[in-house]
Amino acid sequence: MPKYTFRCKECAAEYTISISWEDKDKAQCPKCGSMDKVKIFKSVGIISGSSGCPTYKETGTCPTGSFS
Ligand SMILES: [Zn+2]
């Protein structure tokens, strides 16, 4: 299952979920449950090549500010 990262428009939380592209509109914010969100396109090549992001390979996301 591919992973997509979204930013919630309601509470501004960023979250990454494994969901099919067809079902992405059904994805809900884990914090507030809102489905109003924007897709965040991350540059995988840059992120995966960063040595400062130890969580990326496992979770597909990086804590904000964890690398510079
Ligand atoms: Zn939210």
N, CA, C, O and the ligand as a Tripos MOL2 file, in Angstrom:
@<TRIPOS>MOLECULE
protein
  273   271    69     0     0
PROTEIN
NO_CHARGES

@<TRIPOS>ATOM
      1 N           0.8500   -1.2040    0.0000 N.3       1 MET1
      2 CA          0.0000    0.0000    0.0000 C.3       1 MET1
      3 C           0.8850    1.2530    0.0000 C.2       1 MET1
      4 O           1.7760    1.3820    0.8400 O.2       1 MET1
      5 N           0.6500    2.1400   -0.9050 N.am      2 PRO2
      6 CA          1.4630    3.3670   -0.9270 C.3       2 PRO2
      7 C           1.1370    4.2670    0.2590 C.2       2 PRO2
      8 O           0.0630    4.1890    0.8550 O.2       2 PRO2
      9 N           2.0780    5.1010    0.5700 N.am      3 LYS3
     10 CA          1.8700    6.0410    1.6680 C.3       3 LYS3
     11 C           1.7610    7.4520    1.1200 C.2       3 LYS3
     12 O           2.4750    7.8440    0.1960 O.2       3 LYS3
     13 N           0.8530    8.1960    1.7120 N.am      4 TYR4
     14 CA          0.6880    9.5820    1.3190 C.3       4 TYR4
     15 C           0.6910   10.4560    2.5620 C.2       4 TYR4
     16 O           0.2060   10.0690    3.6260 O.2       4 TYR4
     17 N           1.2430   11.6250    2.3950 N.am      5 THR5
     18 CA          1.3000   12.5670    3.5100 C.3       5 THR5
     19 C           0.3450   13.7220    3.2320 C.2       5 THR5
     20 O           0.3080   14.2750    2.1320 O.2       5 THR5
     21 N          -0.4180   14.0660    4.2460 N.am      6 PHE6
     22 CA         -1.3780   15.1510    4.1290 C.3       6 PHE6
     23 C          -1.1850   16.1420    5.2660 C.2       6 PHE6
     24 O          -0.6350   15.8170    6.3180 O.2       6 PHE6
     25 N          -1.6560   17.3610    5.0220 N.am      7 ARG7
     26 CA         -1.7430   18.3330    6.1080 C.3       7 ARG7
     27 C          -3.2080   18.6850    6.2950 C.2       7 ARG7
     28 O          -3.9050   19.0750    5.3570 O.2       7 ARG7
     29 N          -3.6500   18.5360    7.5270 N.am      8 CYS8
     30 CA         -5.0410   18.8240    7.8480 C.3       8 CYS8
     31 C          -5.3050   20.3260    7.7550 C.2       8 CYS8
     32 O          -4.5260   21.1400    8.2490 O.2       8 CYS8
     33 N          -6.4210   20.6750    7.1110 N.am      9 LYS9
     34 CA         -6.7630   22.0960    7.0130 C.3       9 LYS9
     35 C          -7.4030   22.6100    8.2930 C.2       9 LYS9
     36 O          -7.4620   23.8170    8.5280 O.2       9 LYS9
     37 N          -7.8730   21.7010    9.1030 N.am     10 GLU10
     38 CA         -8.5540   22.0990   10.3310 C.3      10 GLU10
     39 C          -7.5690   22.3970   11.4560 C.2      10 GLU10
     40 O          -7.6380   23.4450   12.1000 O.2      10 GLU10
     41 N          -6.6540   21.4630   11.6810 N.am     11 CYS11
     42 CA         -5.7550   21.6150   12.8270 C.3      11 CYS11
     43 C          -4.2870   21.6830   12.4160 C.2      11 CYS11
     44 O          -3.3990   21.7760   13.2640 O.2      11 CYS11
     45 N          -4.0390   21.6360   11.1070 N.am     12 ALA12
     46 CA         -2.6880   21.7850   10.5650 C.3      12 ALA12
     47 C          -1.7670   20.6190   10.9060 C.2      12 ALA12
     48 O          -0.5520   20.7240   10.7360 O.2      12 ALA12
     49 N          -2.3220   19.5210   11.3790 N.am     13 ALA13
     50 CA         -1.5010   18.3570   11.6540 C.3      13 ALA13
     51 C          -1.0440   17.7230   10.3440 C.2      13 ALA13
     52 O          -1.7880   17.6820    9.3650 O.2      13 ALA13
     53 N           0.1750   17.2370   10.3460 N.am     14 GLU14
     54 CA          0.6530   16.4750    9.1990 C.3      14 GLU14
     55 C           0.6220   15.0050    9.5570 C.2      14 GLU14
     56 O           1.0330   14.6040   10.6460 O.2      14 GLU14
     57 N           0.1270   14.2090    8.6250 N.am     15 TYR15
     58 CA          0.0640   12.7870    8.9110 C.3      15 TYR15
     59 C           0.2950   11.9970    7.6350 C.2      15 TYR15
     60 O          -0.0750   12.4160    6.5390 O.2      15 TYR15
     61 N           0.9100   10.8550    7.8120 N.am     16 THR16
     62 CA          1.1960    9.9660    6.6930 C.3      16 THR16
     63 C           0.4110    8.6840    6.8930 C.2      16 THR16
     64 O           0.4560    8.0730    7.9600 O.2      16 THR16
     65 N          -0.3040    8.2870    5.8640 N.am     17 ILE17
     66 CA         -1.1160    7.0840    5.9720 C.3      17 ILE17
     67 C          -0.8890    6.1900    4.7660 C.2      17 ILE17
     68 O          -0.5420    6.6460    3.6770 O.2      17 ILE17
     69 N          -1.0950    4.9180    4.9970 N.am     18 SER18
     70 CA         -1.0500    3.9650    3.8980 C.3      18 SER18
     71 C          -2.4760    3.7740    3.3880 C.2      18 SER18
     72 O          -3.3460    3.2680    4.0960 O.2      18 SER18
     73 N          -2.6870    4.1830    2.1670 N.am     19 ILE19
     74 CA         -4.0410    4.1150    1.6190 C.3      19 ILE19
     75 C          -3.9320    4.0910    0.1020 C.2      19 ILE19
     76 O          -2.9980    4.6510   -0.4710 O.2      19 ILE19
     77 N          -4.8710    3.4560   -0.5280 N.am     20 SER20
     78 CA         -4.8410    3.4530   -1.9800 C.3      20 SER20
     79 C          -5.2040    4.8420   -2.4960 C.2      20 SER20
     80 O          -5.9270    5.5950   -1.8440 O.2      20 SER20
     81 N          -4.6950    5.1600   -3.6620 N.am     21 TRP21
     82 CA         -4.9260    6.4930   -4.2140 C.3      21 TRP21
     83 C          -6.4180    6.7380   -4.4110 C.2      21 TRP21
     84 O          -6.8930    7.8640   -4.2620 O.2      21 TRP21
     85 N          -7.1350    5.7070   -4.7360 N.am     22 GLU22
     86 CA         -8.5770    5.8570   -4.9700 C.3      22 GLU22
     87 C          -9.3200    6.2350   -3.6880 C.2      22 GLU22
     88 O         -10.3590    6.8940   -3.7200 O.2      22 GLU22
     89 N          -8.7560    5.7970   -2.5600 N.am     23 ASP23
     90 CA         -9.4390    6.0270   -1.2820 C.3      23 ASP23
     91 C          -8.8870    7.2170   -0.5110 C.2      23 ASP23
     92 O          -9.2900    7.4680    0.6240 O.2      23 ASP23
     93 N          -7.9790    7.9400   -1.1170 N.am     24 LYS24
     94 CA         -7.2970    8.9850   -0.3430 C.3      24 LYS24
     95 C          -8.2500   10.0690    0.1420 C.2      24 LYS24
     96 O          -8.0100   10.6860    1.1800 O.2      24 LYS24
     97 N          -9.3180   10.3030   -0.5940 N.am     25 ASP25
     98 CA        -10.2700   11.3280   -0.1670 C.3      25 ASP25
     99 C         -10.9920   10.9510    1.1210 C.2      25 ASP25
    100 O         -11.5690   11.8050    1.7930 O.2      25 ASP25
    101 N         -10.9560    9.6800    1.4530 N.am     26 LYS26
    102 CA        -11.6280    9.2090    2.6630 C.3      26 LYS26
    103 C         -10.7280    9.2920    3.8850 C.2      26 LYS26
    104 O         -11.1680    9.0680    5.0120 O.2      26 LYS26
    105 N          -9.4690    9.6160    3.6470 N.am     27 ALA27
    106 CA         -8.5200    9.6590    4.7540 C.3      27 ALA27
    107 C          -8.8890   10.7670    5.7330 C.2      27 ALA27
    108 O          -9.2110   11.8910    5.3470 O.2      27 ALA27
    109 N          -8.8300   10.4130    6.9940 N.am     28 GLN28
    110 CA         -9.1960   11.3770    8.0200 C.3      28 GLN28
    111 C          -7.9830   11.7580    8.8480 C.2      28 GLN28
    112 O          -7.0690   10.9590    9.0500 O.2      28 GLN28
    113 N          -7.9950   12.9700    9.3130 N.am     29 CYS29
    114 CA         -6.9610   13.4200   10.2340 C.3      29 CYS29
    115 C          -7.0290   12.6000   11.5140 C.2      29 CYS29
    116 O          -8.1030   12.4500   12.0980 O.2      29 CYS29
    117 N          -5.8950   12.0680   11.9550 N.am     30 PRO30
    118 CA         -5.8900   11.2610   13.1810 C.3      30 PRO30
    119 C          -6.1380   12.1020   14.4300 C.2      30 PRO30
    120 O          -6.4650   11.5670   15.4900 O.2      30 PRO30
    121 N          -5.9860   13.4000   14.3050 N.am     31 LYS31
    122 CA         -6.1860   14.2580   15.4770 C.3      31 LYS31
    123 C          -7.6350   14.7060   15.6060 C.2      31 LYS31
    124 O          -8.2390   14.5770   16.6710 O.2      31 LYS31
    125 N          -8.1920   15.2330   14.5190 N.am     32 CYS32
    126 CA         -9.5170   15.8450   14.6350 C.3      32 CYS32
    127 C         -10.5570   15.1390   13.7770 C.2      32 CYS32
    128 O         -11.7470   15.4410   13.8710 O.2      32 CYS32
    129 N         -10.1210   14.2060   12.9440 N.am     33 GLY33
    130 CA        -11.0770   13.4500   12.1550 C.3      33 GLY33
    131 C         -11.5570   14.1480   10.8930 C.2      33 GLY33
    132 O         -12.4220   13.6330   10.1840 O.2      33 GLY33
    133 N         -11.0090   15.2980   10.6190 N.am     34 SER34
    134 CA        -11.4240   16.0380    9.4320 C.3      34 SER34
    135 C         -10.9060   15.3640    8.1570 C.2      34 SER34
    136 O          -9.8100   14.8060    8.1310 O.2      34 SER34
    137 N         -11.7140   15.4300    7.1160 N.am     35 MET35
    138 CA        -11.2610   14.9310    5.8220 C.3      35 MET35
    139 C         -10.8320   16.0790    4.9150 C.2      35 MET35
    140 O         -10.5100   15.8720    3.7450 O.2      35 MET35
    141 N         -10.8300   17.2820    5.4630 N.am     36 ASP36
    142 CA        -10.4190   18.4580    4.7010 C.3      36 ASP36
    143 C          -8.9150   18.6150    4.8430 C.2      36 ASP36
    144 O          -8.4070   18.9820    5.9020 O.2      36 ASP36
    145 N          -8.2180   18.3320    3.7560 N.am     37 LYS37
    146 CA         -6.7630   18.2410    3.8500 C.3      37 LYS37
    147 C          -6.1260   18.5780    2.5230 C.2      37 LYS37
    148 O          -6.7970   18.6540    1.4930 O.2      37 LYS37
    149 N          -4.8290   18.7790    2.5600 N.am     38 VAL38
    150 CA         -4.0690   18.9900    1.3430 C.3      38 VAL38
    151 C          -2.9740   17.9440    1.2590 C.2      38 VAL38
    152 O          -2.3640   17.5720    2.2610 O.2      38 VAL38
    153 N          -2.7420   17.4850    0.0560 N.am     39 LYS39
    154 CA         -1.6870   16.5020   -0.1660 C.3      39 LYS39
    155 C          -0.3490   17.2000   -0.1060 C.2      39 LYS39
    156 O          -0.1650   18.2830   -0.6600 O.2      39 LYS39
    157 N           0.5780   16.5610    0.5770 N.am     40 ILE40
    158 CA          1.9360   17.0920    0.6230 C.3      40 ILE40
    159 C           2.8180   16.2000   -0.2360 C.2      40 ILE40
    160 O           2.9540   15.0030    0.0180 O.2      40 ILE40
    161 N           3.4080   16.8000   -1.2450 N.am     41 PHE41
    162 CA          4.3020   16.0370   -2.0970 C.3      41 PHE41
    163 C           5.7240   16.2280   -1.6030 C.2      41 PHE41
    164 O           6.3040   17.3090   -1.7100 O.2      41 PHE41
    165 N           6.2590   15.1710   -1.0720 N.am     42 LYS42
    166 CA          7.6220   15.2500   -0.5750 C.3      42 LYS42
    167 C           8.5750   14.7010   -1.6190 C.2      42 LYS42
    168 O           8.2600   13.7730   -2.3640 O.2      42 LYS42
    169 N           9.7180   15.2900   -1.6440 N.am     43 SER43
    170 CA         10.7280   14.8190   -2.5760 C.3      43 SER43
    171 C          11.4150   13.5960   -1.9780 C.2      43 SER43
    172 O          12.3290   13.7150   -1.1620 O.2      43 SER43
    173 N          10.9660   12.4410   -2.3900 N.am     44 VAL44
    174 CA         11.4480   11.2030   -1.7890 C.3      44 VAL44
    175 C          12.9360   11.0320   -1.9950 C.2      44 VAL44
    176 O          13.6450   10.5490   -1.1120 O.2      44 VAL44
    177 N          13.4020   11.4260   -3.1540 N.am     45 GLY45
    178 CA         14.8200   11.2560   -3.4450 C.3      45 GLY45
    179 C          15.6980   12.0100   -2.4780 C.2      45 GLY45
    180 O          16.7370   11.5180   -2.0380 O.2      45 GLY45
    181 N          15.2630   13.2140   -2.1540 N.am     46 ILE46
    182 CA         16.0470   14.0340   -1.2330 C.3      46 ILE46
    183 C          15.9140   13.5000    0.1940 C.2      46 ILE46
    184 O          16.9020   13.3860    0.9190 O.2      46 ILE46
    185 N          14.6900   13.1760    0.5840 N.am     47 ILE47
    186 CA         14.4740   12.7520    1.9660 C.3      47 ILE47
    187 C          15.1480   11.4110    2.2430 C.2      47 ILE47
    188 O          15.8120   11.2400    3.2650 O.2      47 ILE47
    189 N          14.9720   10.4560    1.3190 N.am     48 SER48
    190 CA         15.5280    9.1360    1.5640 C.3      48 SER48
    191 C          17.0490    9.1560    1.5310 C.2      48 SER48
    192 O          17.7060    8.2710    2.0800 O.2      48 SER48
    193 N          17.6000   10.1780    0.8790 N.am     49 GLY49
    194 CA         19.0360   10.2650    0.8200 C.3      49 GLY49
    195 C          19.6320   11.0230    1.9910 C.2      49 GLY49
    196 O          20.8490   11.1350    2.1340 O.2      49 GLY49
    197 N          18.7440   11.5370    2.8210 N.am     50 SER50
    198 CA         19.2320   12.2970    3.9700 C.3      50 SER50
    199 C          19.6430   11.3730    5.0950 C.2      50 SER50
    200 O          18.9110   10.4550    5.4630 O.2      50 SER50
    201 N          20.8080   11.6230    5.6300 N.am     51 SER51
    202 CA         21.2690   10.8010    6.7400 C.3      51 SER51
    203 C          20.6940   11.2870    8.0670 C.2      51 SER51
    204 O          20.8760   10.6490    9.1040 O.2      51 SER51
    205 N          19.9990   12.4250    8.0240 N.am     52 GLY52
    206 CA         19.5050   12.9990    9.2600 C.3      52 GLY52
    207 C          18.0730   12.6110    9.5790 C.2      52 GLY52
    208 O          17.4560   13.1900   10.4740 O.2      52 GLY52
    209 N          17.5400   11.6340    8.8530 N.am     53 CYS53
    210 CA         16.1460   11.2830    9.0670 C.3      53 CYS53
    211 C          16.0290    9.7810    9.3160 C.2      53 CYS53
    212 O          15.7130    9.0290    8.3940 O.2      53 CYS53
    213 N          16.2750    9.3390   10.5260 N.am     54 PRO54
    214 CA         16.3240    7.9000   10.8160 C.3      54 PRO54
    215 C          14.9600    7.2230   10.7560 C.2      54 PRO54
    216 O          14.8910    5.9970   10.6620 O.2      54 PRO54
    217 N          13.8950    7.9770   10.8060 N.am     55 THR55
    218 CA         12.5740    7.3500   10.8510 C.3      55 THR55
    219 C          11.9590    7.1760    9.4710 C.2      55 THR55
    220 O          10.9380    6.5060    9.3160 O.2      55 THR55
    221 N          12.5850    7.7830    8.4740 N.am     56 TYR56
    222 CA         11.8970    7.8180    7.1860 C.3      56 TYR56
    223 C          11.6300    6.4330    6.5970 C.2      56 TYR56
    224 O          10.5350    6.1590    6.1050 O.2      56 TYR56
    225 N          12.6240    5.5790    6.6520 N.am     57 LYS57
    226 CA         12.4760    4.2730    6.0010 C.3      57 LYS57
    227 C          11.4030    3.4230    6.6720 C.2      57 LYS57
    228 O          10.7800    2.5770    6.0300 O.2      57 LYS57
    229 N          11.1930    3.6470    7.9490 N.am     58 GLU58
    230 CA         10.1990    2.8630    8.6710 C.3      58 GLU58
    231 C           8.8100    3.4560    8.5590 C.2      58 GLU58
    232 O           7.8270    2.7440    8.3500 O.2      58 GLU58
    233 N           8.7430    4.7600    8.7020 N.am     59 THR59
    234 CA          7.4320    5.4010    8.7920 C.3      59 THR59
    235 C           7.0550    6.1820    7.5520 C.2      59 THR59
    236 O           5.8910    6.5400    7.3740 O.2      59 THR59
    237 N           8.0260    6.4510    6.6900 N.am     60 GLY60
    238 CA          7.7390    7.2420    5.5090 C.3      60 GLY60
    239 C           7.5950    8.7100    5.8070 C.2      60 GLY60
    240 O           7.1690    9.4820    4.9490 O.2      60 GLY60
    241 N           7.9450    9.1030    7.0070 N.am     61 THR61
    242 CA          7.8380   10.5180    7.3260 C.3      61 THR61
    243 C           8.9510   10.9110    8.2790 C.2      61 THR61
    244 O           9.6050   10.0630    8.8870 O.2      61 THR61
    245 N           9.1490   12.2040    8.3940 N.am     62 CYS62
    246 CA         10.1670   12.7040    9.2990 C.3      62 CYS62
    247 C           9.5210   13.6780   10.2620 C.2      62 CYS62
    248 O           8.7160   14.5100    9.8450 O.2      62 CYS62
    249 N           9.8480   13.5970   11.5200 N.am     63 PRO63
    250 CA          9.3700   14.6120   12.4620 C.3      63 PRO63
    251 C           9.8470   15.9960   12.0170 C.2      63 PRO63
    252 O          10.9950   16.1570   11.6020 O.2      63 PRO63
    253 N           8.9900   16.9630   12.1030 N.am     64 THR64
    254 CA          9.3440   18.3000   11.6660 C.3      64 THR64
    255 C          10.5710   18.8100   12.4030 C.2      64 THR64
    256 O          10.6300   18.7920   13.6320 O.2      64 THR64
    257 N          11.5300   19.2560   11.6440 N.am     65 GLY65
    258 CA         12.7070   19.8410   12.2480 C.3      65 GLY65
    259 C          13.7210   18.8250   12.7250 C.2      65 GLY65
    260 O          14.6730   19.1820   13.4190 O.2      65 GLY65
    261 N          13.5360   17.5640   12.3680 N.am     66 SER66
    262 CA         14.4580   16.5550   12.8610 C.3      66 SER66
    263 C          15.7490   16.5350   12.0560 C.2      66 SER66
    264 O          16.7490   15.9510   12.4740 O.2      66 SER66
    265 N          15.7110   17.1660   10.9210 N.am     67 PHE67
    266 CA         16.9380   17.2240   10.1360 C.3      67 PHE67
    267 C          17.0570   18.6040    9.5000 C.2      67 PHE67
    268 O          16.0630   19.3060    9.3170 O.2      67 PHE67
    269 N          18.2590   18.9710    9.1770 N.am     68 SER68
    270 CA         18.4470   20.2840    8.6040 C.3      68 SER68
    271 C          19.4540   20.2140    7.4870 C.2      68 SER68
    272 O          19.7580   21.2320    6.8650 O.2      68 SER68
    273 ZN         -6.9470   17.6900   11.9270 Zn       69 ZN69
@<TRIPOS>BOND
     1     1     2 1
     2     2     3 1
     3     3     4 2
     4     3     5 am
     5     5     6 1
     6     6     7 1
     7     7     8 2
     8     7     9 am
     9     9    10 1
    10    10    11 1
    11    11    12 2
    12    11    13 am
    13    13    14 1
    14    14    15 1
    15    15    16 2
    16    15    17 am
    17    17    18 1
    18    18    19 1
    19    19    20 2
    20    19    21 am
    21    21    22 1
    22    22    23 1
    23    23    24 2
    24    23    25 am
    25    25    26 1
    26    26    27 1
    27    27    28 2
    28    27    29 am
    29    29    30 1
    30    30    31 1
    31    31    32 2
    32    31    33 am
    33    33    34 1
    34    34    35 1
    35    35    36 2
    36    35    37 am
    37    37    38 1
    38    38    39 1
    39    39    40 2
    40    39    41 am
    41    41    42 1
    42    42    43 1
    43    43    44 2
    44    43    45 am
    45    45    46 1
    46    46    47 1
    47    47    48 2
    48    47    49 am
    49    49    50 1
    50    50    51 1
    51    51    52 2
    52    51    53 am
    53    53    54 1
    54    54    55 1
    55    55    56 2
    56    55    57 am
    57    57    58 1
    58    58    59 1
    59    59    60 2
    60    59    61 am
    61    61    62 1
    62    62    63 1
    63    63    64 2
    64    63    65 am
    65    65    66 1
    66    66    67 1
    67    67    68 2
    68    67    69 am
    69    69    70 1
    70    70    71 1
    71    71    72 2
    72    71    73 am
    73    73    74 1
    74    74    75 1
    75    75    76 2
    76    75    77 am
    77    77    78 1
    78    78    79 1
    79    79    80 2
    80    79    81 am
    81    81    82 1
    82    82    83 1
    83    83    84 2
    84    83    85 am
    85    85    86 1
    86    86    87 1
    87    87    88 2
    88    87    89 am
    89    89    90 1
    90    90    91 1
    91    91    92 2
    92    91    93 am
    93    93    94 1
    94    94    95 1
    95    95    96 2
    96    95    97 am
    97    97    98 1
    98    98    99 1
    99    99   100 2
   100    99   101 am
   101   101   102 1
   102   102   103 1
   103   103   104 2
   104   103   105 am
   105   105   106 1
   106   106   107 1
   107   107   108 2
   108   107   109 am
   109   109   110 1
   110   110   111 1
   111   111   112 2
   112   111   113 am
   113   113   114 1
   114   114   115 1
   115   115   116 2
   116   115   117 am
   117   117   118 1
   118   118   119 1
   119   119   120 2
   120   119   121 am
   121   121   122 1
   122   122   123 1
   123   123   124 2
   124   123   125 am
   125   125   126 1
   126   126   127 1
   127   127   128 2
   128   127   129 am
   129   129   130 1
   130   130   131 1
   131   131   132 2
   132   131   133 am
   133   133   134 1
   134   134   135 1
   135   135   136 2
   136   135   137 am
   137   137   138 1
   138   138   139 1
   139   139   140 2
   140   139   141 am
   141   141   142 1
   142   142   143 1
   143   143   144 2
   144   143   145 am
   145   145   146 1
   146   146   147 1
   147   147   148 2
   148   147   149 am
   149   149   150 1
   150   150   151 1
   151   151   152 2
   152   151   153 am
   153   153   154 1
   154   154   155 1
   155   155   156 2
   156   155   157 am
   157   157   158 1
   158   158   159 1
   159   159   160 2
   160   159   161 am
   161   161   162 1
   162   162   163 1
   163   163   164 2
   164   163   165 am
   165   165   166 1
   166   166   167 1
   167   167   168 2
   168   167   169 am
   169   169   170 1
   170   170   171 1
   171   171   172 2
   172   171   173 am
   173   173   174 1
   174   174   175 1
   175   175   176 2
   176   175   177 am
   177   177   178 1
   178   178   179 1
   179   179   180 2
   180   179   181 am
   181   181   182 1
   182   182   183 1
   183   183   184 2
   184   183   185 am
   185   185   186 1
   186   186   187 1
   187   187   188 2
   188   187   189 am
   189   189   190 1
   190   190   191 1
   191   191   192 2
   192   191   193 am
   193   193   194 1
   194   194   195 1
   195   195   196 2
   196   195   197 am
   197   197   198 1
   198   198   199 1
   199   199   200 2
   200   199   201 am
   201   201   202 1
   202   202   203 1
   203   203   204 2
   204   203   205 am
   205   205   206 1
   206   206   207 1
   207   207   208 2
   208   207   209 am
   209   209   210 1
   210   210   211 1
   211   211   212 2
   212   211   213 am
   213   213   214 1
   214   214   215 1
   215   215   216 2
   216   215   217 am
   217   217   218 1
   218   218   219 1
   219   219   220 2
   220   219   221 am
   221   221   222 1
   222   222   223 1
   223   223   224 2
   224   223   225 am
   225   225   226 1
   226   226   227 1
   227   227   228 2
   228   227   229 am
   229   229   230 1
   230   230   231 1
   231   231   232 2
   232   231   233 am
   233   233   234 1
   234   234   235 1
   235   235   236 2
   236   235   237 am
   237   237   238 1
   238   238   239 1
   239   239   240 2
   240   239   241 am
   241   241   242 1
   242   242   243 1
   243   243   244 2
   244   243   245 am
   245   245   246 1
   246   246   247 1
   247   247   248 2
   248   247   249 am
   249   249   250 1
   250   250   251 1
   251   251   252 2
   252   251   253 am
   253   253   254 1
   254   254   255 1
   255   255   256 2
   256   255   257 am
   257   257   258 1
   258   258   259 1
   259   259   260 2
   260   259   261 am
   261   261   262 1
   262   262   263 1
   263   263   264 2
   264   263   265 am
   265   265   266 1
   266   266   267 1
   267   267   268 2
   268   267   269 am
   269   269   270 1
   270   270   271 1
   271   271   272 2
@<TRIPOS>SUBSTRUCTURE
     1 MET1         2 RESIDUE 1 A MET
     2 PRO2         6 RESIDUE 1 A PRO
     3 LYS3        10 RESIDUE 1 A LYS
     4 TYR4        14 RESIDUE 1 A TYR
     5 THR5        18 RESIDUE 1 A THR
     6 PHE6        22 RESIDUE 1 A PHE
     7 ARG7        26 RESIDUE 1 A ARG
     8 CYS8        30 RESIDUE 1 A CYS
     9 LYS9        34 RESIDUE 1 A LYS
    10 GLU10       38 RESIDUE 1 A GLU
    11 CYS11       42 RESIDUE 1 A CYS
    12 ALA12       46 RESIDUE 1 A ALA
    13 ALA13       50 RESIDUE 1 A ALA
    14 GLU14       54 RESIDUE 1 A GLU
    15 TYR15       58 RESIDUE 1 A TYR
    16 THR16       62 RESIDUE 1 A THR
    17 ILE17       66 RESIDUE 1 A ILE
    18 SER18       70 RESIDUE 1 A SER
    19 ILE19       74 RESIDUE 1 A ILE
    20 SER20       78 RESIDUE 1 A SER
    21 TRP21       82 RESIDUE 1 A TRP
    22 GLU22       86 RESIDUE 1 A GLU
    23 ASP23       90 RESIDUE 1 A ASP
    24 LYS24       94 RESIDUE 1 A LYS
    25 ASP25       98 RESIDUE 1 A ASP
    26 LYS26      102 RESIDUE 1 A LYS
    27 ALA27      106 RESIDUE 1 A ALA
    28 GLN28      110 RESIDUE 1 A GLN
    29 CYS29      114 RESIDUE 1 A CYS
    30 PRO30      118 RESIDUE 1 A PRO
    31 LYS31      122 RESIDUE 1 A LYS
    32 CYS32      126 RESIDUE 1 A CYS
    33 GLY33      130 RESIDUE 1 A GLY
    34 SER34      134 RESIDUE 1 A SER
    35 MET35      138 RESIDUE 1 A MET
    36 ASP36      142 RESIDUE 1 A ASP
    37 LYS37      146 RESIDUE 1 A LYS
    38 VAL38      150 RESIDUE 1 A VAL
    39 LYS39      154 RESIDUE 1 A LYS
    40 ILE40      158 RESIDUE 1 A ILE
    41 PHE41      162 RESIDUE 1 A PHE
    42 LYS42      166 RESIDUE 1 A LYS
    43 SER43      170 RESIDUE 1 A SER
    44 VAL44      174 RESIDUE 1 A VAL
    45 GLY45      178 RESIDUE 1 A GLY
    46 ILE46      182 RESIDUE 1 A ILE
    47 ILE47      186 RESIDUE 1 A ILE
    48 SER48      190 RESIDUE 1 A SER
    49 GLY49      194 RESIDUE 1 A GLY
    50 SER50      198 RESIDUE 1 A SER
    51 SER51      202 RESIDUE 1 A SER
    52 GLY52      206 RESIDUE 1 A GLY
    53 CYS53      210 RESIDUE 1 A CYS
    54 PRO54      214 RESIDUE 1 A PRO
    55 THR55      218 RESIDUE 1 A THR
    56 TYR56      222 RESIDUE 1 A TYR
    57 LYS57      226 RESIDUE 1 A LYS
    58 GLU58      230 RESIDUE 1 A GLU
    59 THR59      234 RESIDUE 1 A THR
    60 GLY60      238 RESIDUE 1 A GLY
    61 THR61      242 RESIDUE 1 A THR
    62 CYS62      246 RESIDUE 1 A CYS
    63 PRO63      250 RESIDUE 1 A PRO
    64 THR64      254 RESIDUE 1 A THR
    65 GLY65      258 RESIDUE 1 A GLY
    66 SER66      262 RESIDUE 1 A SER
    67 PHE67      266 RESIDUE 1 A PHE
    68 SER68      270 RESIDUE 1 A SER
    69 ZN69       273 GROUP 0 **** ****
